[in-house]
Every structure is written in structure tokens, then in C-alpha cells.
Amino acid sequence: YPSLKRHLGIFGGIVVSGMVFGMLHFDLFRFFPLALGGIGLAFLYEKTRSLYSCIAAHGLWNFVMLLLLLLTRQSLA
């Protein structure tokens, strides 16, 4: 993101880095929601200037998704 921000400005850097984040998950079906998540993470970084907050937010998101997956499997069994 910092390199993109230098070349594209804050808005362009956030949007492009979010799109790259979505593409790097290699899932066309979930590209848009993942890109929005990436935009959110870049915005969080811009506001906090801390990679730790982004890591924590990403980890929390992954934990919630895992929890939902496990709860869904339990209800289907």
C-alpha cells in the first residue's frame, strides 16, 4: 500500500491495494467482498499507521469465518 499510495494517492492506493488483496485469494466468486475487505484493511492502516491493527483485524475476520464454518457444519450434521 505505501508504494501504491506514493504513485496513486491515498484513494487510488487504497482501491488498488484492495483489488490486489482480492485477486491474491484466487477466488473469482468472492473477489468483490475480499476486495472490499482489502480496502477496509488499507483504510485501517491509513488511519492507525500500524500494520498490527491490520493483522489483528484480518485475524479476527478469519476467526469469525472459521467459527461460522464450524457452527454451520454442526447444524448440518
Residue pairs with C-beta under 8 A, 6 or more apart in sequence:
1 13
1 14
1 17
1 42
1 45
1 46
2 13
4 12
4 13
4 16
4 17
5 12
5 13
5 14
5 46
6 13
7 13
8 16
10 46
13 42
14 39
14 42
14 43
14 46
15 39
17 38
17 39
17 42
18 35
18 36
18 37
18 38
18 39
18 40
18 41
18 42
19 35
19 38
20 38
21 34
21 35
21 37
21 38
21 39
21 41
21 42
22 30
22 31
22 32
22 33
22 34
22 35
22 36
22 37
22 38
23 31
23 35
25 31
25 34
27 34
37 61
40 57
41 54
41 57
41 58
44 53
44 54
44 57
45 51
45 53
45 54
48 54
